[in-house]
Amino acid sequence: MPPVDAELRAYLDQRFDAVDQQLGAVDRRFDAVDGRFVSLEAELRRHFGVLIEDVRHDLRAVAEMVVANTEAIVALRRRLDAR
């Protein structure tokens, strides 16, 4: 490999240092975005947990109403059949 001119070496070192600094800044930005995603994920999990519990409660209430309605229909049919 041919020897590299000292001036060229200094220039290349300077350019690589600048690229390394830019990559460091990008890495820090990605780390910040990753942190935001982690906190957003935790918040969304909590909100969806609350929503799921609410849906379960509503579903249970609907199921109870269906059972009560079915029992009322059966009782009404029995009364009508008894006539």
Secondary structure, 3 states (H helix, E strand, C coil): CCCCCHHHHHHHHHHHHHHHHHHHHHHHHHHHHHHHHHHHHHHHHHHHHHHHHHHHHHHHHHHHHHHHHHHHHHHHHHHHHHC
